Amino acid sequence: MSRMNQFGTSGPLLVVVLLLLFLAIGISMPSFLMGLIINSLIGVLLILIINFLPQIEIPINIWTILIAALGGIPGVLLLVILDLLHIKLE
């Protein structure tokens, strides 16, 4: 079963580059924005790590990245629940 996504094989690299960009911008931001950026980083990293589990296959696309970035850990939990219920975000 192939884990290709709409970004091809460069999807995870694109995510890491965007995360580093957000982190660089966030260093000069006020503390509440820095907290939001850290929450986004944790959410996106969690979705990438969870995708290595054999039972869970969350597609990496704009919707899942936005849910993980804006929702953080609760957003990732929502995506896992949706995947376990076989509801796909495409």
C-alpha positions as CSV (number, residue, x, y, z in Angstrom):
1,M,0.0,0.0,0.0
2,S,1.6,3.2,-1.1
3,R,1.6,6.3,1.1
4,M,1.7,8.9,-1.7
5,N,0.0,12.2,-1.2
6,Q,-0.7,15.2,-3.2
7,F,2.8,16.6,-2.7
8,G,4.5,13.4,-3.8
9,T,7.5,12.3,-1.9
10,S,8.6,15.9,-1.1
11,G,5.6,16.4,1.3
12,P,7.4,15.8,4.6
13,L,10.4,17.9,3.5
14,L,8.0,20.7,2.6
15,V,6.4,20.5,6.1
16,V,9.7,20.6,7.8
17,V,10.8,23.7,5.8
18,L,7.5,25.4,6.6
19,L,7.9,24.5,10.3
20,L,11.4,26.0,10.4
21,L,10.1,29.1,8.7
22,F,7.4,29.5,11.2
23,L,9.8,29.0,14.1
24,A,12.2,31.6,12.7
25,I,9.3,34.1,12.4
26,G,8.0,33.2,15.8
27,I,11.2,34.0,17.7
28,S,10.5,37.7,17.2
29,M,6.8,37.5,18.1
30,P,5.0,38.2,21.4
31,S,4.7,35.2,23.8
32,F,1.1,34.3,22.9
33,L,2.0,34.0,19.2
34,M,5.0,32.0,20.1
35,G,2.7,29.6,22.1
36,L,0.5,29.3,19.0
37,I,3.5,28.5,16.8
38,I,4.8,25.9,19.3
39,N,1.3,24.3,19.4
40,S,1.3,24.2,15.6
41,L,4.7,22.6,15.5
42,I,3.7,19.9,18.0
43,G,0.5,19.2,16.0
44,V,2.2,18.9,12.6
45,L,5.1,16.8,14.0
46,L,2.6,14.5,15.8
47,I,0.7,13.9,12.6
48,L,3.9,13.0,10.8
49,I,5.0,10.6,13.6
50,I,1.5,9.0,13.9
51,N,1.5,8.3,10.2
52,F,4.2,5.7,10.8
53,L,1.8,3.5,12.8
54,P,0.5,0.7,10.7
55,Q,-3.1,1.0,11.7
56,I,-3.4,4.7,10.9
57,E,-3.0,6.3,7.5
58,I,-3.8,10.0,7.6
59,P,-3.3,11.6,4.2
60,I,-0.9,14.6,4.3
61,N,-2.8,17.3,2.5
62,I,-3.7,21.0,3.1
63,W,-6.7,20.1,5.3
64,T,-5.0,17.7,7.6
65,I,-2.0,20.0,8.0
66,L,-4.3,22.9,8.8
67,I,-6.3,20.9,11.3
68,A,-3.1,19.7,13.0
69,A,-1.4,23.1,12.9
70,L,-4.4,25.1,14.2
71,G,-5.7,22.4,16.6
72,G,-2.4,21.1,17.9
73,I,-2.8,17.9,19.9
74,P,-6.6,18.0,20.0
75,G,-6.6,18.5,16.2
76,V,-4.4,15.4,15.7
77,L,-6.6,13.4,18.0
78,L,-9.6,14.4,15.9
79,L,-7.8,13.3,12.7
80,V,-6.9,9.9,14.3
81,I,-10.5,9.4,15.4
82,L,-11.7,10.3,11.9
83,D,-9.2,7.9,10.4
84,L,-10.3,5.1,12.7
85,L,-13.9,5.7,11.7
86,H,-12.8,5.6,8.0
87,I,-13.7,9.2,7.4
88,K,-11.1,10.6,5.0
89,L,-10.3,14.3,4.5
90,E,-9.3,14.6,0.8
